[in-house]
Amino acid sequence: MVYAVFATENLKKELSKLSQQTQTKITKIFLQLKENPYVGDSLKYKFFREKRIKEKRLYYLIYENLSAVLVVAIGGKKTQQKTINHIIYYLSEYKKYMENLFKK
């Protein structure tokens, strides 16, 4: 099954600040997520995962019912727990965001 991969607007802004080399690696990860969204490490929930890119981590949520992945954040080891807590706190908002994307 092929999954649709989306990124939040905040993440798109963050990605534009990264080096071209890192952006290329992230693009490859997006392609990998289309084929198998479960490639990264699980975080607290089966549908909440991270994929490492050197010193950075890409955080994403899997919506099996929509066959979609929402990439929500990128961060380093120092902010890892803060980022994870933020994403968990806003899970319902991310779900609404995805549902709105599919309504369009």
OpenMM code with the backbone's topology and positions (N, CA, C; nanometers):
from openmm import Vec3, app, unit

residues = "MET VAL TYR ALA VAL PHE ALA THR GLU ASN LEU LYS LYS GLU LEU SER LYS LEU SER GLN GLN THR GLN THR LYS ILE THR LYS ILE PHE LEU GLN LEU LYS GLU ASN PRO TYR VAL GLY ASP SER LEU LYS TYR LYS PHE PHE ARG GLU LYS ARG ILE LYS GLU LYS ARG LEU TYR TYR LEU ILE TYR GLU ASN LEU SER ALA VAL LEU VAL VAL ALA ILE GLY GLY LYS LYS THR GLN GLN LYS THR ILE ASN HIS ILE ILE TYR TYR LEU SER GLU TYR LYS LYS TYR MET GLU ASN LEU PHE LYS LYS".split()
positions = [
    Vec3(0.0838, -0.1179, 0.0000),
    Vec3(0.0000, 0.0000, 0.0000),
    Vec3(0.0886, 0.1246, 0.0000),
    Vec3(0.0519, 0.2202, -0.0786),
    Vec3(0.1266, 0.3455, -0.0862),
    Vec3(0.0562, 0.4490, 0.0008),
    Vec3(0.1319, 0.5160, 0.0840),
    Vec3(0.0803, 0.6189, 0.1721),
    Vec3(0.1061, 0.7576, 0.1134),
    Vec3(0.0141, 0.8499, 0.1394),
    Vec3(0.0365, 0.9900, 0.1043),
    Vec3(0.1165, 1.0521, 0.2183),
    Vec3(0.2155, 1.1338, 0.1860),
    Vec3(0.2997, 1.1968, 0.2878),
    Vec3(0.2805, 1.3483, 0.2817),
    Vec3(0.2470, 1.4055, 0.3968),
    Vec3(0.2245, 1.5493, 0.4089),
    Vec3(0.3170, 1.6065, 0.5156),
    Vec3(0.3400, 1.7358, 0.5081),
    Vec3(0.4190, 1.8060, 0.6095),
    Vec3(0.3397, 1.9268, 0.6568),
    Vec3(0.3516, 1.9595, 0.7836),
    Vec3(0.2844, 2.0790, 0.8360),
    Vec3(0.3540, 2.2033, 0.7815),
    Vec3(0.2845, 2.3143, 0.7866),
    Vec3(0.3420, 2.4409, 0.7374),
    Vec3(0.4645, 2.4806, 0.8188),
    Vec3(0.4592, 2.4604, 0.9503),
    Vec3(0.5741, 2.4928, 1.0348),
    Vec3(0.6956, 2.4093, 0.9969),
    Vec3(0.6731, 2.2833, 0.9675),
    Vec3(0.7844, 2.1964, 0.9290),
    Vec3(0.8439, 2.2421, 0.7959),
    Vec3(0.7600, 2.2802, 0.7024),
    Vec3(0.8095, 2.3274, 0.5721),
    Vec3(0.9023, 2.4475, 0.5893),
    Vec3(0.8661, 2.5380, 0.6808),
    Vec3(0.9510, 2.6544, 0.7079),
    Vec3(1.0855, 2.6108, 0.7666),
    Vec3(1.0806, 2.5160, 0.8596),
    Vec3(1.2037, 2.4669, 0.9220),
    Vec3(1.2936, 2.3967, 0.8198),
    Vec3(1.2333, 2.3196, 0.7317),
    Vec3(1.3113, 2.2464, 0.6315),
    Vec3(1.3819, 2.3414, 0.5357),
    Vec3(1.3181, 2.4534, 0.5052),
    Vec3(1.3790, 2.5487, 0.4118),
    Vec3(1.5061, 2.6122, 0.4694),
    Vec3(1.5234, 2.6085, 0.5994),
    Vec3(1.6411, 2.6645, 0.6651),
    Vec3(1.7600, 2.5675, 0.6680),
    Vec3(1.7351, 2.4415, 0.6342),
    Vec3(1.8398, 2.3394, 0.6417),
    Vec3(1.9271, 2.3397, 0.5167),
    Vec3(2.0423, 2.2762, 0.5283),
    Vec3(2.1340, 2.2664, 0.4144),
    Vec3(2.0702, 2.1847, 0.3021),
    Vec3(2.1187, 2.2053, 0.1808),
    Vec3(2.0662, 2.1325, 0.0653),
    Vec3(2.0881, 1.9819, 0.0828),
    Vec3(2.1996, 1.9438, 0.1396),
    Vec3(2.2305, 1.8022, 0.1620),
    Vec3(2.1276, 1.7384, 0.2567),
    Vec3(2.0950, 1.8081, 0.3650),
    Vec3(1.9958, 1.7561, 0.4599),
    Vec3(1.8573, 1.7521, 0.3963),
    Vec3(1.8227, 1.8541, 0.3176),
    Vec3(1.6934, 1.8550, 0.2490),
    Vec3(1.6810, 1.7362, 0.1538),
    Vec3(1.7896, 1.7019, 0.0856),
    Vec3(1.7895, 1.5868, -0.0048),
    Vec3(1.7648, 1.4579, 0.0733),
    Vec3(1.8290, 1.4438, 0.1876),
    Vec3(1.8089, 1.3245, 0.2716),
    Vec3(1.6649, 1.3164, 0.3198),
    Vec3(1.6072, 1.4292, 0.3559),
    Vec3(1.4685, 1.4307, 0.4027),
    Vec3(1.3730, 1.3938, 0.2898),
    Vec3(1.4009, 1.4409, 0.1693),
    Vec3(1.3193, 1.4032, 0.0537),
    Vec3(1.3220, 1.2516, 0.0335),
    Vec3(1.4384, 1.1918, 0.0491),
    Vec3(1.4498, 1.0453, 0.0370),
    Vec3(1.3694, 0.9748, 0.1463),
    Vec3(1.3689, 1.0319, 0.2662),
    Vec3(1.2901, 0.9732, 0.3750),
    Vec3(1.1413, 0.9833, 0.3438),
    Vec3(1.0968, 1.0959, 0.2878),
    Vec3(0.9566, 1.1105, 0.2490),
    Vec3(0.9175, 1.0008, 0.1493),
    Vec3(1.0045, 0.9739, 0.0534),
    Vec3(0.9776, 0.8672, -0.0442),
    Vec3(0.9722, 0.7312, 0.0234),
    Vec3(1.0597, 0.7113, 0.1200),
    Vec3(1.0618, 0.5855, 0.1944),
    Vec3(0.9328, 0.5696, 0.2761),
    Vec3(0.8849, 0.6775, 0.3345),
    Vec3(0.7619, 0.6728, 0.4136),
    Vec3(0.6402, 0.6393, 0.3287),
    Vec3(0.6419, 0.6776, 0.2024),
    Vec3(0.5312, 0.6431, 0.1119),
    Vec3(0.5155, 0.4921, 0.1009),
    Vec3(0.6270, 0.4225, 0.0970),
    Vec3(0.6251, 0.2767, 0.0814),
    Vec3(0.6062, 0.2039, 0.2148),
    Vec3(0.6707, 0.2551, 0.3203),
    Vec3(0.6637, 0.1895, 0.4505),
    Vec3(0.6772, 0.2942, 0.5610),
    Vec3(0.5663, 0.3411, 0.6154),
    Vec3(0.5746, 0.4451, 0.7174),
    Vec3(0.6280, 0.3961, 0.8526),
    Vec3(0.6419, 0.2671, 0.8692),
    Vec3(0.6866, 0.2120, 0.9968),
    Vec3(0.8382, 0.1916, 1.0037),
    Vec3(0.9146, 0.2589, 0.9177),
    Vec3(1.0602, 0.2407, 0.9139),
    Vec3(1.1305, 0.3021, 1.0341),
    Vec3(1.0765, 0.4061, 1.0920),
    Vec3(1.1430, 0.4742, 1.2029),
    Vec3(1.1180, 0.4054, 1.3360),
    Vec3(1.1722, 0.4669, 1.4406),
    Vec3(1.1559, 0.4153, 1.5763),
    Vec3(1.0215, 0.4603, 1.6330),
    Vec3(0.9539, 0.3688, 1.7020),
    Vec3(0.8257, 0.3986, 1.7637),
    Vec3(0.8454, 0.4850, 1.8877),
    Vec3(0.7545, 0.5803, 1.9075),
    Vec3(0.7580, 0.6696, 2.0235),
    Vec3(0.6235, 0.6666, 2.0957),
    Vec3(0.6148, 0.5988, 2.2052),
    Vec3(0.4970, 0.5925, 2.2913),
    Vec3(0.3756, 0.5256, 2.2262),
    Vec3(0.3469, 0.5554, 2.1004),
    Vec3(0.2347, 0.4962, 2.0276),
    Vec3(0.2871, 0.4329, 1.8989),
    Vec3(0.2158, 0.3328, 1.8494),
    Vec3(0.2569, 0.2674, 1.7245),
    Vec3(0.2553, 0.3663, 1.6072),
    Vec3(0.1628, 0.4608, 1.6107),
    Vec3(0.1462, 0.5546, 1.4991),
    Vec3(0.2354, 0.6790, 1.5097),
    Vec3(0.3100, 0.6930, 1.6173),
    Vec3(0.3974, 0.8087, 1.6384),
    Vec3(0.5419, 0.7611, 1.6326),
    Vec3(0.6170, 0.8134, 1.5359),
    Vec3(0.7508, 0.7613, 1.5112),
    Vec3(0.8508, 0.8721, 1.4820),
    Vec3(0.9779, 0.8339, 1.4857),
    Vec3(1.0846, 0.9262, 1.4492),
    Vec3(1.1831, 0.8556, 1.3582),
    Vec3(1.2444, 0.9328, 1.2723),
    Vec3(1.3487, 0.8826, 1.1819),
    Vec3(1.4688, 0.9736, 1.1995),
    Vec3(1.5843, 0.9151, 1.2249),
    Vec3(1.7049, 0.9941, 1.2489),
    Vec3(1.7768, 1.0290, 1.1201),
    Vec3(1.8285, 1.1522, 1.1182),
    Vec3(1.9126, 1.2014, 1.0091),
    Vec3(2.0330, 1.2642, 1.0778),
    Vec3(2.1387, 1.1885, 1.0902),
    Vec3(2.2578, 1.2332, 1.1642),
    Vec3(2.2164, 1.2820, 1.3027),
    Vec3(2.2383, 1.4117, 1.3327),
    Vec3(2.2077, 1.4635, 1.4665),
    Vec3(2.0631, 1.5106, 1.4808),
    Vec3(1.9858, 1.5054, 1.3748),
    Vec3(1.8466, 1.5513, 1.3777),
    Vec3(1.7505, 1.4324, 1.3791),
    Vec3(1.6266, 1.4621, 1.4199),
    Vec3(1.5213, 1.3617, 1.4199),
    Vec3(1.3983, 1.4202, 1.3529),
    Vec3(1.3386, 1.3413, 1.2654),
    Vec3(1.2175, 1.3795, 1.1939),
    Vec3(1.1017, 1.3045, 1.2603),
    Vec3(1.0022, 1.3772, 1.3081),
    Vec3(0.8895, 1.3188, 1.3814),
    Vec3(0.7664, 1.3150, 1.2919),
    Vec3(0.6968, 1.2013, 1.2947),
    Vec3(0.5787, 1.1893, 1.2094),
    Vec3(0.4719, 1.1014, 1.2713),
    Vec3(0.3496, 1.1211, 1.2226),
    Vec3(0.2318, 1.0478, 1.2677),
    Vec3(0.1744, 0.9700, 1.1501),
    Vec3(0.1328, 0.8477, 1.1768),
    Vec3(0.0770, 0.7610, 1.0726),
    Vec3(-0.0742, 0.7502, 1.0940),
    Vec3(-0.1492, 0.7750, 0.9885),
    Vec3(-0.2952, 0.7619, 0.9909),
    Vec3(-0.3329, 0.6488, 0.8958),
    Vec3(-0.3439, 0.5283, 0.9509),
    Vec3(-0.3742, 0.4113, 0.8674),
    Vec3(-0.5093, 0.4236, 0.7993),
    Vec3(-0.6091, 0.4791, 0.8695),
    Vec3(-0.7432, 0.4908, 0.8119),
    Vec3(-0.7462, 0.5825, 0.6898),
    Vec3(-0.6489, 0.6734, 0.6804),
    Vec3(-0.6397, 0.7636, 0.5660),
    Vec3(-0.5284, 0.7242, 0.4687),
    Vec3(-0.4529, 0.6213, 0.5052),
    Vec3(-0.3330, 0.5813, 0.4286),
    Vec3(-0.2424, 0.7021, 0.4075),
    Vec3(-0.2156, 0.7698, 0.5184),
    Vec3(-0.1382, 0.8932, 0.5112),
    Vec3(-0.0409, 0.9058, 0.6279),
    Vec3(0.0629, 0.9854, 0.6033),
    Vec3(0.1634, 1.0170, 0.7039),
    Vec3(0.1723, 1.1691, 0.7124),
    Vec3(0.1758, 1.2205, 0.8344),
    Vec3(0.1934, 1.3638, 0.8556),
    Vec3(0.3257, 1.3845, 0.9278),
    Vec3(0.4195, 1.4476, 0.8609),
    Vec3(0.5489, 1.4790, 0.9206),
    Vec3(0.5307, 1.6124, 0.9918),
    Vec3(0.5527, 1.6120, 1.1238),
    Vec3(0.5136, 1.7280, 1.2038),
    Vec3(0.6291, 1.8115, 1.2582),
    Vec3(0.7468, 1.7533, 1.2753),
    Vec3(0.8549, 1.8307, 1.3377),
    Vec3(0.9909, 1.7718, 1.3053),
    Vec3(1.0929, 1.8564, 1.3224),
    Vec3(1.2314, 1.8122, 1.3129),
    Vec3(1.3048, 1.8789, 1.4297),
    Vec3(1.3929, 1.8044, 1.4917),
    Vec3(1.4646, 1.8610, 1.6052),
    Vec3(1.5878, 1.7804, 1.6379),
    Vec3(1.6619, 1.8294, 1.7343),
    Vec3(1.7837, 1.7633, 1.7774),
    Vec3(1.7631, 1.6855, 1.9049),
    Vec3(1.8690, 1.6235, 1.9505),
    Vec3(1.8649, 1.5419, 2.0716),
    Vec3(1.8317, 1.6271, 2.1947),
    Vec3(1.8837, 1.7498, 2.1987),
    Vec3(1.8617, 1.8355, 2.3159),
    Vec3(1.7143, 1.8682, 2.3376),
    Vec3(1.6397, 1.8818, 2.2304),
    Vec3(1.4972, 1.9185, 2.2408),
    Vec3(1.4045, 1.7999, 2.2173),
    Vec3(1.4586, 1.6801, 2.2137),
    Vec3(1.3806, 1.5615, 2.1788),
    Vec3(1.2577, 1.5436, 2.2683),
    Vec3(1.2745, 1.5425, 2.3998),
    Vec3(1.1613, 1.5171, 2.4894),
    Vec3(1.0584, 1.6293, 2.4828),
    Vec3(1.1037, 1.7522, 2.4716),
    Vec3(1.0124, 1.8661, 2.4603),
    Vec3(0.9286, 1.8542, 2.3326),
    Vec3(0.9929, 1.8166, 2.2230),
    Vec3(0.9229, 1.8005, 2.0947),
    Vec3(0.8214, 1.6871, 2.1025),
    Vec3(0.8613, 1.5748, 2.1601),
    Vec3(0.7712, 1.4594, 2.1745),
    Vec3(0.6497, 1.4987, 2.2582),
    Vec3(0.6724, 1.5641, 2.3707),
    Vec3(0.5615, 1.6068, 2.4571),
    Vec3(0.4681, 1.7028, 2.3850),
    Vec3(0.5235, 1.7948, 2.3079),
    Vec3(0.4435, 1.8909, 2.2315),
    Vec3(0.3540, 1.8178, 2.1306),
    Vec3(0.4111, 1.7228, 2.0588),
    Vec3(0.3340, 1.6494, 1.9581),
    Vec3(0.2227, 1.5686, 2.0237),
    Vec3(0.2533, 1.5007, 2.1329),
    Vec3(0.1517, 1.4214, 2.2029),
    Vec3(0.0387, 1.5117, 2.2533),
    Vec3(0.0744, 1.6285, 2.3051),
    Vec3(-0.0257, 1.7226, 2.3562),
    Vec3(-0.1213, 1.7670, 2.2450),
    Vec3(-0.0700, 1.7829, 2.1239),
    Vec3(-0.1498, 1.8333, 2.0121),
    Vec3(-0.1954, 1.7239, 1.9140),
    Vec3(-0.2003, 1.6003, 1.9575),
    Vec3(-0.2418, 1.4906, 1.8684),
    Vec3(-0.3791, 1.5162, 1.8053),
    Vec3(-0.4732, 1.5650, 1.8833),
    Vec3(-0.6082, 1.5875, 1.8290),
    Vec3(-0.6070, 1.6983, 1.7232),
    Vec3(-0.5215, 1.7995, 1.7418),
    Vec3(-0.5110, 1.9069, 1.6424),
    Vec3(-0.4507, 1.8546, 1.5116),
    Vec3(-0.3510, 1.7683, 1.5226),
    Vec3(-0.2903, 1.7097, 1.4021),
    Vec3(-0.3922, 1.6224, 1.3281),
    Vec3(-0.4751, 1.5528, 1.4045),
    Vec3(-0.5788, 1.4694, 1.3420),
    Vec3(-0.6774, 1.5570, 1.2641),
    Vec3(-0.7194, 1.6687, 1.3237),
    Vec3(-0.8104, 1.7617, 1.2553),
    Vec3(-0.7435, 1.8176, 1.1294),
    Vec3(-0.6156, 1.8501, 1.1399),
    Vec3(-0.5399, 1.9015, 1.0259),
    Vec3(-0.5432, 1.8013, 0.9099),
    Vec3(-0.5205, 1.6743, 0.9417),
    Vec3(-0.5218, 1.5710, 0.8373),
    Vec3(-0.6608, 1.5536, 0.7775),
    Vec3(-0.7619, 1.5518, 0.8614),
    Vec3(-0.8987, 1.5361, 0.8117),
    Vec3(-0.9354, 1.6516, 0.7186),
    Vec3(-0.8923, 1.7724, 0.7534),
    Vec3(-0.9192, 1.8877, 0.6666),
    Vec3(-0.8453, 1.8761, 0.5336),
    Vec3(-0.7249, 1.8239, 0.5357),
    Vec3(-0.6507, 1.8037, 0.4107),
    Vec3(-0.7253, 1.7088, 0.3172),
    Vec3(-0.7855, 1.6068, 0.3753),
    Vec3(-0.8546, 1.5086, 0.2917),
    Vec3(-0.9930, 1.5544, 0.2488),
    Vec3(-1.0480, 1.6551, 0.3156),
    Vec3(-1.1759, 1.7115, 0.2726),
    Vec3(-1.1604, 1.7979, 0.1501),
    Vec3(-1.0405, 1.8554, 0.1329),
    Vec3(-1.0162, 1.9472, 0.0213),
    Vec3(-1.0075, 1.8761, -0.1092),
] * unit.nanometer
topology = app.Topology()
chain = topology.addChain("A")
for resn in residues:
    res = topology.addResidue(resn, chain)
    for name in ("N", "CA", "C"):
        topology.addAtom(name, app.Element.getBySymbol(name[0]), res)
